[in-house]
Amino acid sequence: MTELLERALRRLESLTSEEQDAIASQIMEALDNEEAWARSFQEKPAVLRSLAREALDEHRRGETRPLDELIGLNRLPDAGPHHITNSGPNLAD
């Protein structure tokens, strides 16, 4: 277990049982969602590649907007724009 996760769990100890259960439910739901996405990508890599190509084509045609604009974030004076990057394999190839 990482140090960060250990610190988070220590902080949870001070919460009520109801609050702990609510956070535990959120964590479990997030893990379930991640597993479902991973399974979906493993089972249908061609679909993922197709979606990636479509997104890249839309971007090249100028049909996309910055994430900050879409979710209404105000940029901090010294902060750059938010970017979504793919740190994994290039799925568009």
N, C-alpha and C positions, 0 to 999 in steps of 0.2 A: 504494500500500500504506500502511496506517495505521502510525502510530508504535508502537502496541501490538503489532501483528502483527510488525513488524520486530524489536521487543524479544524477542518470543517465539521468533522464528526464530534470533536470535543465541544465545539460551539453548540451543536445540536443538543448536547446533554443538558443544557440549561433551559431548554424549551419544555413546554408542557407535552404530555403524551399526545394530545390531539395535534399540536404543531409538528411534533416529530413524525407522526403518521402521515400528515399532509405532505411533508417534504419527502418522506420515504416513497410515497405514492408517486410524486412528481419524478423522482429519480428512476423508479421502476418503469414508469411510462416512457421516459426518455430513452432508457436502455432498450426497451421493447421496440420503440420506433427505429432506433439505430440498427437493431438486428433485422427488422423487417426490410429496411432500405438495403442493407448489405445483402440479404438473401435475394431481393428483387434484382439487384445489379448483377449478382453472380448467375442467376437463372436466365437473365435476359440481357447479356452484354450488347447485343446488336441494337436493342431498343435504346439503351443508354447512349451508345455512339451516335445514333440517329438524332436523339434529342440534343446532344452536344453540338453536332454539326448544324442543326437548325438554329440553336442559340447563337453560334458564331456567325452564321449567315445573317441573322437579324441584326447583330451588332455591326457587321460590316456594311449593311445597308442603312445604318443610322437609325434603326428602329428601337434602340434600347435607350434607357435613361440611367443616370447614376443612382445607386442605391440610396444615397442620402436624400435625393429628390423624391424618390418613391415613398420613403417612410417618413419624410418630413423632418429629418434631423437638421439641426442648425450646426454648422461647422464651428468649432472652437477657433479662436484667432490663430493659434499656432499649430493646429491639427490639419492634416491633409484629408482628402476625401476618403471615404470608406471604400475599400475594394474587396471584391470577392475573388479569391484566387484558388486555384486547384493545386494543392501540394502533392497530389497523388499522380498516378500515371496519366498521360495525355489520352483521354478517352475519345477524342475527336479523330484520331488517326486510325 
